[in-house]
């Protein structure tokens, strides 16, 4: 399938499946590739595509495996297998559709005939720590000559046993959440003329802000625009090969780091789609959202919401209920205006819990409720939302 073809696949979000028809994006412009690869080198990130085995033990297809599924859906590496002993014998196409013919294996040993070159840790265990049961898998992978890619909060490369084994085997360990060595506060930098900076924001965490940014970048490229995706989390970094996991940045330097990421992106293209994190009223993750808004100073924001979600993720048994969308829209515009004016230009709905008919009715209802263009870019493509952004930003 070439880059211009449209394919039918089955998209996953929050453990659900549904059909979608979305065109594949053309490759980035040569200049963009050069700049992104140079930045990856500066950030000590791998630049050479690998043959990946993804470890997603006991979670593949669930919300906890969003890193695994995001890398499979959007990444540039070849995925040769997924490890999940509880789903062994199945195939990734059971979740994502026919284009994703990837076996699910019970053990690392079963994947070795496919000649993998790297092991990617594709889930988020409690507390971001490596489960004890994974240690032998990681060690076996290193001894088999495989590089290790991890987005955990605890760094694999700082573990003496893993570091010694990697040195002996001549392989690399990449901890995507390791912060860059830059300690600069925001300078109040203005965007370059002609650059459009859009940030995805949301009513909660883990509802698709990264996917919305990627689908908007895809739509922009298909429309002939110079679209750039700015990764701000470990999964986005694994997909696009550059970026910073901003939830690990010291708070004093968070705004400055976000500002710097946008500056780099402006050298790659004109339409900058920044991956959002957390939510402004999430009891655990509000700080990173605020830093992104004030550091990126977006001219426009896209409000992301999952239909049917009533409480903040991880706080379902507490009084922290989500508010009506118009309130979130006002809140984000008011908070942004403390540093630089911005508008919520459109709404992206995650309708994965609904049938297609229900999804279209909810999209229409939300558009009427908010007065804003609304769509589900996972399901129906990002063109309508991109058109709204182009109309608002010119």
C-alpha positions as CSV (number, residue, x, y, z in Angstrom):
1,X,0.0,0.0,0.0
2,X,1.5,3.3,-1.0
3,X,1.3,6.5,1.1
4,X,-1.5,8.0,-0.9
5,X,-3.9,5.0,-0.6
6,X,-6.9,5.0,1.7
7,X,-7.4,1.9,3.8
8,X,-10.1,0.5,6.0
9,X,-8.9,-0.5,9.4
10,X,-10.2,-0.8,12.9
11,X,-9.1,1.8,15.4
12,X,-8.7,1.3,19.1
13,X,-9.3,3.7,21.9
14,X,-10.0,3.0,25.5
15,X,-10.4,-0.7,24.8
16,X,-13.0,-0.4,22.0
17,X,-12.9,-1.2,18.3
18,X,-14.6,0.5,15.3
19,X,-14.2,0.8,11.6
20,X,-12.7,3.9,10.0
21,X,-11.6,5.0,6.5
22,X,-8.6,7.3,6.9
23,X,-6.0,8.0,4.2
24,X,-2.4,7.3,5.0
25,X,-0.3,10.4,5.4
26,X,2.5,11.1,2.9
27,X,6.0,11.1,4.2
28,X,7.4,14.2,5.9
29,X,9.2,16.7,3.8
30,X,13.0,16.1,3.5
31,X,13.9,19.1,5.6
32,X,11.6,17.9,8.3
33,X,13.2,14.5,8.4
34,X,16.7,16.1,8.6
35,X,15.7,18.4,11.5
36,X,13.8,15.8,13.4
37,X,16.7,13.3,13.1
38,X,19.2,16.0,14.2
39,X,17.0,16.7,17.3
40,X,16.7,13.1,18.1
41,X,20.5,12.8,18.1
42,X,20.8,15.8,20.4
43,X,18.2,14.2,22.7
44,X,20.0,10.8,22.7
45,X,17.0,9.1,21.0
46,X,17.4,6.3,18.4
47,X,17.0,7.5,14.8
48,X,17.4,4.1,13.0
49,X,14.1,2.2,12.6
50,X,14.1,-1.2,14.3
51,X,12.3,-4.5,14.2
52,X,10.3,-4.3,17.4
53,X,8.9,-6.8,19.8
54,X,6.4,-5.0,22.1
55,X,6.0,-6.3,25.7
56,X,2.4,-5.7,26.8
57,X,2.0,-8.5,29.3
58,X,-1.6,-8.9,30.6
59,X,-2.8,-5.6,29.1
60,X,-2.7,-5.7,25.3
61,X,-5.9,-4.2,23.9
62,X,-6.7,-2.4,27.2
63,X,-6.3,1.3,28.1
64,X,-3.0,0.4,29.9
65,X,-1.4,-0.7,26.6
66,X,-2.0,2.7,24.9
67,X,1.8,3.0,24.3
68,X,1.8,-0.4,22.5
69,X,-1.2,0.4,20.4
70,X,-0.1,3.9,19.6
71,X,3.3,2.7,18.3
72,X,1.6,0.0,16.2
73,X,-0.9,2.4,14.7
74,X,1.3,5.4,14.1
75,X,5.0,4.4,14.5
76,X,7.7,4.1,11.8
77,X,9.3,0.9,13.2
78,X,8.4,-2.6,11.9
79,X,6.5,-4.5,14.7
80,X,7.2,-8.2,14.4
81,X,5.4,-9.5,17.5
82,X,3.6,-8.5,20.8
83,X,4.3,-10.4,24.0
84,X,1.2,-11.1,26.2
85,X,0.9,-14.6,27.6
86,X,-2.7,-14.0,28.5
87,X,-3.6,-13.4,24.8
88,X,-1.0,-15.6,23.1
89,X,-2.1,-17.2,19.9
90,X,-4.2,-14.2,18.9
91,X,-3.2,-11.5,16.3
92,X,-3.1,-7.7,16.6
93,X,-5.6,-7.5,13.8
94,X,-8.2,-8.8,16.3
95,X,-8.0,-5.3,17.8
96,X,-6.8,-3.0,15.0
97,X,-8.0,-4.7,11.8
98,X,-6.5,-6.5,8.8
99,X,-3.6,-4.1,8.0
100,X,-2.0,-5.0,11.4
101,X,-1.0,-8.7,10.9
102,X,1.2,-9.1,14.0
103,X,1.2,-12.2,16.1
104,X,0.8,-12.2,19.9
105,X,3.3,-14.5,21.6
106,X,3.6,-15.9,25.1
107,X,7.4,-15.5,25.5
108,X,10.3,-13.6,24.1
109,X,11.8,-16.9,22.8
110,X,8.8,-17.4,20.5
111,X,9.5,-14.0,18.8
112,X,13.2,-14.6,18.0
113,X,12.8,-16.3,14.7
114,X,11.3,-13.0,13.4
115,X,14.8,-11.4,14.0
116,X,13.7,-8.6,16.3
117,X,16.3,-5.9,17.0
118,X,14.7,-4.1,19.9
119,X,12.2,-4.7,22.8
120,X,9.8,-1.9,23.6
121,X,8.0,-1.8,26.9
122,X,4.5,-1.1,25.8
123,X,2.4,-0.7,28.9
124,X,2.3,1.6,32.0
125,X,2.6,-0.5,35.1
126,X,1.4,1.0,38.4
127,X,3.7,3.7,39.6
128,X,5.7,3.6,36.3
129,X,8.0,0.9,37.8
130,X,9.3,-2.2,36.1
131,X,7.5,-5.3,37.4
132,X,9.8,-7.9,38.8
133,X,8.5,-10.5,36.4
134,X,9.7,-8.4,33.5
135,X,13.4,-8.3,34.6
136,X,14.2,-11.7,33.1
137,X,12.5,-10.7,29.8
138,X,14.5,-7.5,29.5
139,X,17.8,-9.4,30.4
140,X,17.0,-12.1,27.9
141,X,16.3,-9.5,25.2
142,X,19.6,-7.7,25.9
143,X,21.5,-11.0,25.8
144,X,19.9,-11.7,22.5
145,X,21.4,-8.5,21.1
146,X,18.2,-6.4,21.3
147,X,18.1,-2.7,22.1
148,X,15.7,-1.7,24.9
149,X,13.1,1.1,24.6
150,X,11.3,2.2,27.7
151,X,8.9,4.9,28.7
152,X,8.7,4.1,32.4
153,X,9.3,6.6,35.1
154,X,12.0,4.4,36.5
155,X,15.0,4.4,34.2
156,X,16.1,1.0,32.8
157,X,19.5,2.4,32.0
158,X,20.2,3.3,35.6
159,X,19.8,-0.3,36.8
160,X,23.3,-1.7,37.3
161,X,22.4,-5.2,36.1
162,X,20.8,-4.0,32.9
163,X,23.5,-1.4,32.2
164,X,26.2,-4.0,32.6
165,X,24.4,-6.5,30.4
166,X,23.8,-3.9,27.7
167,X,27.5,-2.8,27.7
168,X,28.6,-6.4,27.4
169,X,26.1,-7.1,24.5
170,X,26.8,-3.8,22.8
171,X,23.2,-2.7,22.8
172,X,21.5,0.6,23.7
173,X,18.9,1.3,26.4
174,X,16.7,4.3,25.7
175,X,14.7,5.8,28.5
176,X,12.2,8.1,26.8
177,X,11.2,9.9,30.0
178,X,14.8,11.0,30.7
179,X,14.7,14.8,30.6
180,X,17.0,16.8,28.3
181,X,19.9,18.6,29.9
182,X,18.4,22.1,29.5
183,X,17.4,24.3,32.4
184,X,15.8,27.4,30.9
185,X,12.6,29.2,31.9
186,X,10.3,30.6,29.3
187,X,11.5,33.7,27.5
188,X,8.1,34.9,26.2
189,X,9.2,34.1,22.6
190,X,6.7,35.0,19.9
191,X,5.8,32.6,17.1
192,X,7.4,33.2,13.7
193,X,5.2,34.9,11.1
194,X,2.9,32.4,9.3
195,X,3.3,29.7,11.9
196,X,0.1,28.2,13.3
197,X,0.4,26.5,16.7
198,X,-2.4,24.3,17.9
199,X,-2.5,22.4,21.2
200,X,-4.8,19.5,21.9
201,X,-6.4,19.9,25.4
202,X,-9.0,17.7,27.1
203,X,-11.5,17.1,29.8
204,X,-9.4,14.3,31.2
205,X,-6.2,12.3,30.7
206,X,-5.9,9.1,28.6
207,X,-8.7,10.0,26.1
208,X,-6.9,10.6,22.9
209,X,-5.1,14.0,22.8
210,X,-2.1,12.5,21.1
211,X,-4.2,10.7,18.5
212,X,-6.1,13.9,17.7
213,X,-2.8,15.7,17.1
214,X,-1.5,12.9,14.9
215,X,-4.8,12.8,12.9
216,X,-4.7,16.5,12.4
217,X,-1.1,16.3,11.2
218,X,-2.2,13.6,8.8
219,X,-5.0,15.7,7.5
220,X,-2.7,18.7,7.1
221,X,-0.2,16.7,5.1
222,X,-2.9,15.3,2.9
223,X,-4.1,18.8,2.3
224,X,-0.6,19.9,1.1
225,X,0.2,21.8,4.3
226,X,3.5,21.6,6.1
227,X,2.2,19.9,9.2
228,X,4.3,19.0,12.2
229,X,3.5,16.8,15.3
230,X,5.2,17.9,18.5
231,X,5.5,14.9,20.9
232,X,5.3,15.8,24.6
233,X,5.0,12.2,26.0
234,X,6.9,9.0,25.7
235,X,4.5,7.3,23.3
236,X,4.6,10.3,20.9
237,X,8.4,10.3,21.1
238,X,8.5,6.6,20.2
239,X,6.3,7.3,17.2
240,X,7.9,10.4,15.8
241,X,11.5,10.0,16.9
242,X,11.9,13.3,18.8
243,X,10.3,15.4,21.6
244,X,10.4,15.6,25.4
245,X,8.3,13.7,28.0
246,X,7.2,16.9,29.7
247,X,5.8,15.2,32.8
248,X,9.5,14.6,33.9
249,X,10.7,18.2,33.4
250,X,11.4,20.2,36.6
251,X,8.4,22.5,37.0
252,X,10.4,25.7,36.8
253,X,11.5,24.7,33.3
254,X,8.3,23.1,32.0
255,X,7.1,26.3,30.2
256,X,10.5,27.0,28.8
257,X,10.8,23.4,27.5
258,X,7.4,23.6,25.8
259,X,8.4,26.9,24.2
260,X,11.6,25.4,22.9
261,X,9.7,22.4,21.4
262,X,7.5,24.7,19.5
263,X,10.5,26.7,18.3
264,X,12.1,23.5,16.9
265,X,8.8,22.6,15.2
266,X,8.6,25.9,13.5
267,X,11.8,25.1,11.7
268,X,10.1,21.9,10.3
269,X,6.8,23.3,9.1
270,X,4.0,25.8,9.3
271,X,1.1,24.0,11.1
272,X,2.3,22.9,14.5
273,X,0.1,20.3,16.3
274,X,1.3,19.9,19.9
275,X,0.3,16.8,21.8
276,X,-1.6,17.7,25.0
277,X,-1.2,16.0,28.4
278,X,-3.5,15.6,31.4
279,X,-6.3,18.1,32.0
280,X,-6.6,21.4,33.8
281,X,-8.8,20.1,36.6
282,X,-7.4,16.6,37.0
283,X,-6.4,16.2,40.6
284,X,-3.1,14.5,39.7
285,X,-2.1,15.9,36.3
286,X,-3.2,19.5,36.1
287,X,0.3,21.0,36.4
288,X,1.6,19.6,33.2
289,X,-1.5,20.8,31.3
290,X,-1.0,24.4,32.6
291,X,2.7,24.3,31.6
292,X,1.8,23.2,28.1
293,X,-0.8,26.0,27.6
294,X,1.5,28.8,28.9
295,X,4.7,27.4,27.3
296,X,3.3,26.7,23.9
297,X,1.1,29.8,23.7
298,X,-1.1,28.2,21.1
299,X,-3.2,30.4,18.8
300,X,-5.9,27.7,18.9
301,X,-6.8,24.7,21.0
302,X,-8.8,21.6,20.2
303,X,-10.9,20.3,23.0
304,X,-10.9,16.5,23.3
305,X,-13.6,14.5,25.2
306,X,-14.6,10.9,25.4
307,X,-18.3,10.4,25.2
308,X,-19.6,8.6,28.2
309,X,-16.8,9.5,30.6
310,X,-18.1,11.0,33.8
311,X,-15.1,11.0,36.2
312,X,-11.4,11.7,35.9
313,X,-9.5,8.6,35.0
314,X,-8.2,6.9,38.2
315,X,-10.6,8.9,40.3
316,X,-13.8,7.1,39.5
317,X,-14.7,6.5,43.1
318,X,-14.3,10.2,44.1
319,X,-16.5,13.3,43.7
320,X,-14.2,14.6,40.8
321,X,-16.8,14.5,38.1
322,X,-16.3,16.0,34.6
323,X,-18.0,19.3,33.9
324,X,-20.1,20.3,30.8
325,X,-18.0,21.1,27.7
326,X,-18.9,24.8,27.5
327,X,-17.4,25.2,31.0
328,X,-14.1,23.5,29.9
329,X,-14.0,25.7,26.8
330,X,-14.3,28.9,28.8
331,X,-11.8,27.7,31.4
332,X,-9.1,26.9,28.9
333,X,-9.5,30.2,27.1
334,X,-9.4,32.2,30.3
335,X,-6.3,30.3,31.6
336,X,-4.5,30.7,28.2
337,X,-5.3,34.5,28.2
338,X,-3.2,34.9,31.4
339,X,-0.2,34.6,29.2
340,X,-1.3,34.8,25.6
341,X,-4.8,34.9,24.0
342,X,-6.1,31.6,22.5
343,X,-9.4,30.1,21.4
344,X,-10.9,26.7,21.4
345,X,-11.6,26.3,17.7
346,X,-13.2,22.9,17.6
347,X,-14.1,19.8,19.6
348,X,-12.7,16.3,19.0
349,X,-14.9,13.5,20.4
350,X,-13.8,10.0,21.2
351,X,-16.9,8.1,20.3
352,X,-15.4,4.6,20.6
353,X,-18.1,3.5,23.0
354,X,-20.9,4.3,20.5
355,X,-22.2,2.8,17.3
356,X,-21.7,4.8,14.1
357,X,-25.2,6.2,14.3
358,X,-24.9,7.1,17.9
359,X,-21.6,8.7,17.2
360,X,-23.0,10.9,14.5
361,X,-25.9,12.0,16.7
362,X,-23.5,12.8,19.6
363,X,-21.3,14.8,17.3
364,X,-24.3,16.9,16.1
365,X,-25.5,17.3,19.7
366,X,-22.1,18.5,20.9
367,X,-21.7,20.9,18.0
368,X,-25.1,22.5,19.0
369,X,-24.1,22.5,22.7
370,X,-20.8,24.2,22.1
371,X,-21.4,26.2,18.9
372,X,-18.1,24.7,17.6
373,X,-17.3,22.4,14.7
374,X,-17.2,18.9,16.1
375,X,-16.1,15.5,14.8
376,X,-14.4,12.2,15.8
377,X,-11.1,12.3,13.9
378,X,-10.2,8.7,14.7
379,X,-13.4,7.5,13.1
380,X,-14.1,10.0,10.4
381,X,-10.8,11.6,9.7
382,X,-9.4,15.0,10.7
383,X,-10.5,17.1,7.7
384,X,-13.5,18.8,9.3
385,X,-11.5,19.9,12.3
386,X,-8.6,21.0,10.2
387,X,-11.0,23.1,8.1
388,X,-12.3,24.7,11.3
389,X,-8.7,25.5,12.3
390,X,-7.9,27.0,8.9
391,X,-11.0,29.1,9.0
392,X,-10.2,30.4,12.5
393,X,-6.4,30.9,12.0
394,X,-6.4,31.9,8.3
